[in-house]
Amino acid sequence: MEVINYTEKKEDTTTVSLMHLSQLLGYFIGFGSLIAPLVIWLSSRDRIEGMDEHGKQAVSFQLSLLIYIFVSIPLIFALGLGLLTLLFTVAIGFVMPVVNALRAGRGEAPNYFMTIRFLS
C-alpha cells in the first residue's frame, strides 16, 4: 500500500503565474482583479510551494491599486492631477501582473511596485 503525504507542497509555477495573470480580469470584469487571485491563493496556498508569498503580494497590490484609484478620483476635480495618477495606476495595474507572472514562471520572488503591504 502506498502512503500519500498531503502535507508536502509541490512546485507548480504555472498555477502561480496564472494567479498573477488573473489580476488582468479587472479590465474585463469589475472586481475580478481582486477576487480571482484571492480565490486562487486561498485555495492553493497550502498545496503549492511559494503560492502564499505570491498570493499575499498580489492581493496587497490590488488593494493598493484600489486605494490609489479612490484617492485619484477626487484629485481630478480638485487639481486635475488626479488624471495623471489614475492613468499611471491603470498602467502599473496592467504591467506589474505580467512582469510578476514571468518572474513566477522562472521561480523568482514577486516584486510589486508601490505596494502597501497589507498581508505579511
PAZAPA-4460 file (N, C-alpha, C; in steps of 0.05 Angstrom, whole numbers, plus 32768, in hexadecimal, padded with zeros to 4 digits):
% residues 120
    n_x    n_y    n_z   ca_x   ca_y   ca_z    c_x    c_y    c_z   seq   type   mol
   8011   7FE9   8000   8000   8000   8000   8012   8019   8000     1      M     A
   800B   802C   7FF0   801A   8045   7FEE   800F   805A   8000     2      E     A
   8020   8067   800E   8017   807D   8020   801B   8097   8011     3      V     A
   8006   80A7   8011   8008   80C1   8003   800A   80D7   8018     4      I     A
   801E   80E8   8016   8022   80FE   8029   8015   8117   801E     5      N     A
   7FFF   811F   8029   7FF1   8137   8020   7FFC   8151   802B     6      Y     A
   800E   814F   803E   801A   8167   804A   8031   8172   803B     7      T     A
   803C   8162   8029   8053   816B   8019   8049   817D   8002     8      E     A
   8056   8194   8000   804E   81A7   7FEB   805C   81A0   7FD1     9      K     A
   804E   81A3   7FBB   805A   819D   7FA1   8061   81B8   7F94    10      K     A
   8074   81B7   7F81   807C   81CF   7F73   806D   81D0   7F59    11      E     A
   805D   81E5   7F56   804C   81E9   7F3F   804D   8206   7F37    12      D     A
   8061   820D   7F26   8064   8229   7F1E   804E   8232   7F0B    13      T     A
   8041   821F   7EFD   802C   8226   7EEB   8014   8232   7EFA    14      T     A
   800C   8225   7F0F   7FF5   8230   7F1F   7FFC   824A   7F2C    15      T     A
   8014   824D   7F35   801C   8267   7F41   801C   827D   7F2C    16      V     A
   8025   8277   7F14   8025   828A   7EFE   8008   8291   7EF6    17      S     A
   7FF7   827D   7EF5   7FDB   8283   7EEE   7FCD   8294   7F04    18      L     A
   7FD5   8290   7F1D   7FCA   82A1   7F32   7FD1   82BE   7F2D    19      M     A
   7FEA   82C3   7F25   7FF2   82DF   7F1F   7FE2   82E9   7F07    20      H     A
   7FE0   82D9   7EF2   7FD2   82E2   7EDA   7FB4   82E5   7EDE    21      L     A
   7FA9   82D8   7EF3   7F8C   82DB   7EF8   7F85   82F7   7F02    22      S     A
   7F99   8307   7F09   7F94   8322   7F11   7F8B   8333   7EFA    23      Q     A
   7F91   832A   7EE2   7F89   8339   7ECA   7F6B   8337   7EC4    24      L     A
   7F5D   8325   7ED3   7F40   8323   7ECF   7F32   833D   7ED7    25      L     A
   7F3E   834D   7EE7   7F32   8367   7EEF   7F2D   8379   7ED8    26      G     A
   7F3B   8376   7EC2   7F37   8386   7EAA   7F1E   837D   7E9B    27      Y     A
   7F14   8365   7EA1   7EFD   835A   7E93   7EE5   8357   7EA6    28      F     A
   7EEA   834F   7EBF   7ED6   834B   7ED3   7EDC   835D   7EEB    29      I     A
   7EC9   836A   7EF6   7ECC   837D   7F0B   7EE1   8377   7F20    30      G     A
   7EDB   8368   7F34   7EEE   8362   7F49   7EFC   8347   7F45    31      F     A
   7EFE   833E   7F2C   7F0B   8325   7F26   7F29   8326   7F2C    32      G     A
   7F34   833E   7F2B   7F51   8341   7F31   7F58   833B   7F4E    33      S     A
   7F45   833E   7F5F   7F49   8338   7F7C   7F3F   831C   7F83    34      L     A
   7F28   8315   7F79   7F1B   82FC   7F81   7F29   82E4   7F76    35      I     A
   7F30   82E4   7F5C   7F3D   82CD   7F50   7F57   82C5   7F5D    36      A     A
   7F6A   82D8   7F61   7F83   82CF   7F6F   7F7E   82C7   7F8C    37      P     A
   7F6B   82D4   7F99   7F64   82CD   7FB4   7F5A   82B0   7FB6    38      L     A
   7F49   82A8   7FA4   7F3E   828D   7FA4   7F54   8279   7F9E    39      V     A
   7F65   827F   7F8A   7F7A   826C   7F82   7F8F   826A   7F99    40      I     A
   7F95   8280   7FA5   7FA9   8280   7FBB   7F9E   8270   7FD3    41      W     A
   7F85   8276   7FDB   7F7A   8268   7FF3   7F76   824B   7FEE    42      L     A
   7F70   8243   7FD6   7F6A   8227   7FD1   7F84   8216   7FCD    43      S     A
   7F9A   8223   7FC7   7FB2   8212   7FC2   7FCB   821B   7FD1    44      S     A
   7FC8   822C   7FE5   7FE0   8235   7FF4   7FED   8220   8005    45      R     A
   7FDD   820C   800D   7FE8   81F6   801D   7FF3   81DF   800C    46      D     A
   7FED   81DF   7FF2   7FF5   81C9   7FE1   800C   81CF   7FCE    47      R     A
   8010   81E9   7FC8   8024   81F1   7FB4   803A   8202   7FC1    48      I     A
   8052   81FA   7FBC   8069   8208   7FC7   806B   8224   7FBC    49      E     A
   806E   8238   7FCD   8071   8253   7FC5   8056   8262   7FC0    50      G     A
   8040   8254   7FC0   8027   8260   7FBA   801F   8274   7FD0    51      M     A
   8025   826E   7FE8   801E   8280   7FFE   802B   829B   7FFB    52      D     A
   8045   829C   7FF5   8053   82B5   7FF1   8049   82C4   7FD9    53      E     A
   8045   82B6   7FC3   803B   82C3   7FAA   801F   82CD   7FAE    54      H     A
   800E   82BD   7FBB   7FF2   82C5   7FBF   7FEF   82DE   7FD0    55      G     A
   7FFF   82DF   7FE6   7FFE   82F6   7FF8   8006   830F   7FE9    56      K     A
   801B   830D   7FD9   8024   8324   7FCA   800F   832D   7FB5    57      Q     A
   8003   831A   7FA7   7FEF   8321   7F93   7FD6   832E   7F9F    58      A     A
   7FCC   8323   7FB5   7FB5   832F   7FC2   7FBB   834A   7FCE    59      V     A
   7FD2   834D   7FDA   7FDA   8367   7FE4   7FDD   837C   7FCE    60      S     A
   7FE8   8373   7FB7   7FEA   8385   7FA0   7FCF   838E   7F97    61      F     A
   7FBC   837C   7F95   7FA1   8384   7F8B   7F93   8396   7F9F    62      Q     A
   7F97   8392   7FB9   7F8B   83A4   7FCD   7F99   83BF   7FCC    63      L     A
   7FB3   83C0   7FC7   7FC1   83D9   7FC4   7FB7   83E8   7FAB    64      S     A
   7FB2   83DA   7F95   7FA8   83E7   7F7D   7F8C   83F3   7F82    65      L     A
   7F7B   83E5   7F91   7F61   83F0   7F97   7F63   840A   7FA7    66      L     A
   7F75   840B   7FBA   7F7A   8423   7FCA   7F83   8439   7FB8    67      I     A
   7F97   8434   7FA6   7FA1   8448   7F95   7F8C   8453   7F82    68      Y     A
   7F7A   8442   7F79   7F64   844A   7F67   7F51   845C   7F76    69      I     A
   7F49   8453   7F8F   7F37   8463   7F9F   7F42   847E   7FA7    70      F     A
   7F5C   8480   7FAA   7F69   849A   7FB0   7F6B   84AC   7F98    71      V     A
   7F70   84A0   7F81   7F74   84B0   7F68   7F5A   84BB   7F5D    72      S     A
   7F43   84AF   7F63   7F29   84B9   7F58   7F23   84D4   7F63    73      I     A
   7F24   84D9   7F7D   7F1F   84F5   7F86   7F34   8509   7F7D    74      P     A
   7F4D   84FF   7F79   7F62   8511   7F70   7F5D   851A   7F53    75      L     A
   7F4E   850B   7F44   7F47   8514   7F29   7F37   852E   7F2A    76      I     A
   7F24   852F   7F3C   7F13   8547   7F3F   7F22   855D   7F4E    77      F     A
   7F33   8556   7F60   7F41   856B   7F70   7F57   8578   7F61    78      A     A
   7F69   8569   7F57   7F81   8574   7F4B   7F85   856D   7F2E    79      L     A
   7F78   8559   7F24   7F7C   854F   7F09   7F93   853C   7F07    80      G     A
   7FA3   853A   7F1D   7FBA   8527   7F1D   7FB1   850B   7F21    81      L     A
   7F98   8507   7F2A   7F8E   84ED   7F2E   7F8C   84DC   7F15    82      G     A
   7F89   84EA   7EFE   7F88   84DC   7EE5   7FA3   84CE   7EDF    83      L     A
   7FB9   84DC   7EE5   7FD3   84CF   7EE1   7FD8   84B8   7EF4    84      L     A
   7FD0   84BB   7F0D   7FD3   84A5   7F20   7FC1   848D   7F19    85      T     A
   7FA9   8493   7F0E   7F97   847E   7F06   7FA2   846E   7EEE    86      L     A
   7FAD   847D   7EDB   7FB9   846F   7EC4   7FD2   845F   7ECC    87      L     A
   7FE2   846A   7EDE   7FF9   845C   7EE8   7FF1   8442   7EF6    88      F     A
   7FDC   8444   7F06   7FD2   842D   7F15   7FC8   8417   7F03    89      T     A
   7FB9   841F   7EEE   7FAF   840C   7EDA   7FC6   83FE   7ECC    90      V     A
   7FDB   840E   7EC4   7FF2   8402   7EB6   8001   83EF   7EC8    91      A     A
   8006   83F7   7EE1   8014   83E5   7EF3   8004   83CC   7EF9    92      I     A
   7FE9   83CF   7EFB   7FD8   83B9   7F00   7FD7   83A5   7EE9    93      G     A
   7FDF   83AD   7ED2   7FE0   839B   7EBB   7FFC   838E   7EB8    94      F     A
   8011   839E   7EBC   802C   8395   7EB7   8037   8383   7ECD    95      V     A
   8032   838A   7EE6   803E   837B   7EFC   8034   835E   7EFF    96      M     A
   801B   8357   7EFB   8014   833B   7EFB   8021   832B   7EE5    97      P     A
   8025   8336   7ECE   8033   8328   7EB9   8050   8323   7EC0    98      V     A
   805D   8337   7ECA   8079   8335   7ED2   807C   8320   7EE8    99      V     A
   806A   8320   7EFC   806C   830D   7F12   8064   82F1   7F0A   100      N     A
   8053   82EE   7EF6   804C   82D4   7EEB   8065   82C8   7EDE   101      A     A
   8074   82D8   7ED0   808D   82CF   7EC4   80A2   82C7   7ED9   102      L     A
   80A3   82D8   7EEE   80B5   82D2   7F05   80AD   82B8   7F12   103      R     A
   8093   82B3   7F16   808A   829B   7F23   8090   8282   7F12   104      A     A
   808E   8285   7EF8   8095   826F   7EE6   80B2   8267   7EE8   105      G     A
   80C3   827A   7EEE   80E0   8274   7EF2   80E6   826C   7F0E   106      R     A
   80D2   826C   7F20   80D7   8264   7F3C   80E2   827A   7F4D   107      G     A
   80DF   8293   7F45   80E9   82AA   7F54   80D4   82B5   7F67   108      E     A
   80DC   82C5   7F7A   80C9   82D1   7F8D   80BB   82E9   7F7F   109      A     A
   80A2   82EE   7F88   8093   8305   7F7C   809F   8320   7F85   110      P     A
   809B   8334   7F74   80A4   834F   7F7A   8091   8362   7F6E   111      N     A
   807E   836B   7F7E   806A   837E   7F74   8072   839A   7F7C   112      Y     A
   8070   83AC   7F69   8077   83C8   7F6C   8061   83D7   7F7A   113      F     A
   8068   83E8   7F8E   8055   83F9   7F9C   803F   83E9   7FAB   114      M     A
   8046   83D4   7FB8   8033   83C3   7FC6   8034   83C9   7FE4   115      T     A
   801C   83CD   7FEF   8019   83CF   800C   8016   83B3   8016   116      I     A
   8026   83AA   8028   8026   838E   8031   8010   838B   8046   117      R     A
   7FF8   8383   803D   7FE2   837D   804F   7FE5   8362   805C   118      F     A
   7FEF   834F   804D   7FF3   8333   8056   8010   832E   8057   119      L     A
   801A   8324   806E   8037   831F   806F   803D   8303   8078   120      S     A
***
